[in-house]
Amino acid sequence: SMVSVPLMASAATPPGTALSLMELVNDGAFGRAWNAYNQTVDSSGPTIEGRPSPVVYGATVHVYSRAGNGDLIEFVNDGLWGRLWNAYDLTRAANGPTLAGDPGAVRYSGTDIHIYTEAPNGDLIEFVNDGLWGRLWNAYDLTRATNGPALGGDPTPLLVGTAVETFTRTSSGDLAEITNNGVNGRLWNAYDLTQQSGGPTISGDPQAVQYGASTHVYAEGSNGD
């Protein structure tokens, strides 16, 4: 069952501390507009670190996050096992690597979910529920597939038509795009947008939106601009 819990101030929480996954929702219950629910407790799941990435399809919310041990965790309100919320370890399910940062998820089509994250060695990893190799989830090393750069931050995926454009800061500070555009004889390719645009290096994680027919990517320059 869903239990309303108070939120604790985060200012005194040291970086790297694993805490519960909290859901805040304006459900109008308990005599107030907003309530907070501890989905780590409700799902009997692990504590998490960093920023979770939610995806909605159908009547379910799928929340992807990095557990305290580095595994990729999916929290979902699937109503199984006698409770509303459950937690699933996708690192184990996919036989994939642990995470070094926060994941970014997109719904590709139907129930296909693609999750992008940085591995501890700096490679860009894609987790996808493609049902191949005798298991539901699999992990793919896109840095190896593209001969691309090592990452220096959290990737931001954007679905543009049938392509996923994933933007990230490299270990050198350049803005890179890794996309499954199917050119150059391979499915995935990597492009250095800092070099192509003559722009600056960046010091934080980028955010991207599709604006009409073009893609706009925003990031903090290394000089603070």
C-alpha positions as CSV (number, residue, x, y, z in Angstrom):
1,S,0.0,0.0,0.0
2,M,1.1,3.6,-0.5
3,V,2.2,5.3,2.7
4,S,2.7,9.0,3.0
5,V,6.0,9.9,4.4
6,P,7.7,13.3,5.2
7,L,10.6,14.4,3.1
8,M,13.9,15.2,4.8
9,A,15.9,18.2,3.9
10,S,18.8,17.2,1.6
11,A,21.2,19.9,2.5
12,A,22.8,17.8,5.2
13,T,23.1,14.7,3.0
14,P,26.7,14.0,2.0
15,P,27.3,13.4,-1.8
16,G,27.3,9.7,-2.7
17,T,24.8,8.8,0.1
18,A,22.2,6.2,-1.0
19,L,18.7,7.2,-0.1
20,S,15.1,6.1,-0.8
21,L,13.4,6.7,-4.1
22,M,10.7,9.3,-3.3
23,E,7.6,10.0,-5.4
24,L,5.8,13.3,-5.0
25,V,2.3,13.4,-6.5
26,N,-0.6,15.8,-6.4
27,D,-3.2,13.2,-5.7
28,G,-5.2,15.2,-3.2
29,A,-5.1,12.5,-0.6
30,F,-4.8,13.0,3.2
31,G,-6.3,16.4,3.1
32,R,-3.6,18.1,1.0
33,A,-2.8,18.6,-2.7
34,W,0.7,17.0,-2.7
35,N,1.9,13.9,-1.0
36,A,5.3,12.0,-0.8
37,Y,5.6,8.3,-1.1
38,N,8.7,6.2,-0.4
39,Q,8.9,3.8,-3.3
40,T,12.0,2.1,-2.0
41,V,10.0,0.9,1.0
42,D,6.8,0.2,-1.0
43,S,8.7,-1.9,-3.5
44,S,11.1,-3.6,-1.0
45,G,13.8,-2.2,-3.3
46,P,17.3,-0.8,-2.8
47,T,18.3,2.8,-1.9
48,I,19.5,4.9,-4.8
49,E,22.0,7.6,-5.7
50,G,21.6,10.5,-8.1
51,R,18.8,11.6,-10.3
52,P,16.2,9.0,-11.4
53,S,14.8,8.9,-15.0
54,P,11.0,8.1,-15.3
55,V,9.2,6.9,-18.4
56,V,5.4,6.5,-18.7
57,Y,3.6,4.1,-21.0
58,G,0.1,2.7,-20.7
59,A,-1.0,2.7,-17.1
60,T,2.5,2.2,-15.6
61,V,5.4,4.5,-14.6
62,H,8.9,3.0,-15.0
63,V,11.6,4.8,-13.0
64,Y,15.3,4.0,-13.7
65,S,18.0,4.8,-11.2
66,R,21.4,3.9,-9.9
67,A,21.4,1.8,-6.8
68,G,23.9,2.3,-3.9
69,N,25.9,-0.6,-5.3
70,G,26.0,0.9,-8.8
71,D,23.4,-1.4,-10.4
72,L,20.7,-0.1,-12.7
73,I,17.3,-0.5,-11.0
74,E,13.8,-0.3,-12.5
75,F,11.0,0.7,-10.2
76,V,7.6,0.1,-11.7
77,N,4.0,0.2,-10.5
78,D,3.1,-3.2,-12.1
79,G,0.9,-4.4,-9.3
80,L,2.7,-7.8,-9.0
81,W,3.8,-9.8,-6.0
82,G,0.9,-8.5,-3.9
83,R,2.1,-4.9,-4.0
84,L,1.7,-1.9,-6.3
85,W,5.4,-1.0,-6.7
86,N,8.3,-3.4,-7.4
87,A,12.0,-3.0,-8.1
88,Y,14.0,-5.0,-10.6
89,D,17.8,-5.1,-11.0
90,L,18.5,-4.6,-14.7
91,T,22.3,-4.9,-14.4
92,R,21.8,-8.4,-13.2
93,A,19.0,-9.1,-15.7
94,A,21.1,-7.9,-18.6
95,N,24.4,-9.2,-17.4
96,G,25.6,-5.6,-17.8
97,P,28.0,-3.3,-16.1
98,T,27.4,-1.1,-13.0
99,L,26.8,2.6,-13.5
100,A,29.1,5.5,-12.9
101,G,26.4,8.2,-13.2
102,D,22.7,8.8,-13.6
103,P,20.8,7.0,-16.4
104,G,18.6,8.6,-19.1
105,A,15.7,6.7,-20.5
106,V,13.5,7.1,-23.5
107,R,10.5,5.1,-24.8
108,Y,11.5,4.0,-28.3
109,S,8.2,2.5,-29.5
110,G,5.4,0.4,-27.9
111,T,6.9,-1.1,-24.8
112,D,10.6,-0.8,-26.0
113,I,12.7,1.2,-23.5
114,H,16.2,2.4,-24.2
115,I,18.4,3.5,-21.2
116,Y,21.7,5.2,-21.6
117,T,24.3,5.5,-18.9
118,E,28.0,5.8,-18.2
119,A,29.9,2.7,-17.2
120,P,32.8,2.9,-14.6
121,N,35.3,2.8,-17.5
122,G,33.7,5.8,-19.2
123,D,32.0,3.8,-21.9
124,L,28.4,4.7,-23.0
125,I,26.1,1.7,-22.3
126,E,22.7,1.1,-23.7
127,F,20.3,-1.1,-21.8
128,V,17.3,-2.2,-23.9
129,N,14.4,-4.7,-23.4
130,D,14.9,-6.3,-26.8
131,G,14.3,-9.9,-25.7
132,L,17.4,-11.2,-27.4
133,W,20.0,-13.8,-26.2
134,G,17.4,-15.6,-24.1
135,R,16.6,-12.7,-21.8
136,L,14.4,-9.7,-21.7
137,W,17.1,-7.1,-21.0
138,N,20.5,-6.7,-22.7
139,A,23.4,-4.2,-22.4
140,Y,25.4,-2.9,-25.3
141,D,28.6,-0.9,-25.3
142,L,28.1,2.0,-27.7
143,T,31.5,3.4,-27.2
144,R,33.0,0.3,-28.6
145,A,30.4,0.0,-31.3
146,T,31.2,3.6,-32.5
147,N,34.9,3.8,-31.6
148,G,33.7,6.9,-29.8
149,P,35.0,8.9,-26.9
150,A,35.0,8.2,-23.2
151,L,32.2,10.0,-21.3
152,G,32.7,12.6,-18.7
153,G,29.1,13.0,-17.5
154,D,25.6,11.7,-17.7
155,P,24.1,11.2,-21.2
156,T,20.9,12.8,-22.4
157,P,18.9,10.8,-25.0
158,L,16.4,12.3,-27.4
159,L,14.1,10.4,-29.7
160,V,14.0,12.0,-33.1
161,G,11.8,10.0,-35.5
162,T,13.3,6.5,-35.5
163,A,16.7,7.6,-34.2
164,V,18.0,8.1,-30.7
165,E,20.3,11.1,-30.5
166,T,22.3,10.8,-27.3
167,F,24.2,13.9,-26.2
168,T,27.0,13.8,-23.6
169,R,30.1,15.5,-22.3
170,T,33.2,13.6,-23.1
171,S,36.2,13.2,-20.8
172,S,37.9,16.0,-22.7
173,G,34.9,18.3,-22.2
174,D,33.7,18.3,-25.7
175,L,30.0,17.9,-26.5
176,A,29.4,14.5,-28.3
177,E,26.5,13.0,-30.1
178,I,26.1,9.3,-30.3
179,T,23.2,8.2,-32.6
180,N,21.9,5.2,-34.4
181,N,21.7,6.8,-37.8
182,G,22.9,3.7,-39.6
183,V,25.6,5.4,-41.8
184,N,29.3,4.6,-42.4
185,G,28.5,0.9,-42.5
186,R,27.4,0.6,-38.8
187,L,24.2,1.2,-36.8
188,W,25.7,3.6,-34.2
189,N,28.0,6.6,-34.9
190,A,29.7,9.2,-32.7
191,Y,30.2,12.9,-33.6
192,D,32.2,15.6,-31.8
193,L,29.8,18.6,-31.9
194,T,32.3,20.9,-30.2
195,Q,34.7,20.4,-33.1
196,Q,32.0,20.5,-35.8
197,S,30.4,23.7,-34.4
198,G,33.6,25.5,-33.4
199,G,32.0,25.9,-30.0
200,P,33.4,25.7,-26.5
201,T,34.0,22.8,-24.2
202,I,31.3,22.2,-21.6
203,S,31.5,21.7,-17.9
204,G,28.1,20.1,-17.2
205,D,25.6,17.6,-18.6
206,P,23.7,18.8,-21.7
207,Q,20.0,18.9,-22.2
208,A,18.4,18.5,-25.6
209,V,15.0,19.2,-27.3
210,Q,13.6,18.8,-30.7
211,Y,12.4,22.2,-32.1
212,G,10.6,21.7,-35.4
213,A,13.0,19.9,-37.7
214,S,16.1,20.8,-35.7
215,T,17.7,19.6,-32.5
216,H,18.8,22.2,-29.9
217,V,21.3,21.2,-27.2
218,Y,22.0,23.4,-24.2
219,A,24.9,23.1,-21.8
220,E,27.1,25.2,-19.6
221,G,30.3,26.4,-21.2
222,S,33.6,25.7,-19.4
223,N,33.8,29.5,-18.9
224,G,30.5,29.5,-17.1
225,D,28.5,30.8,-20.1
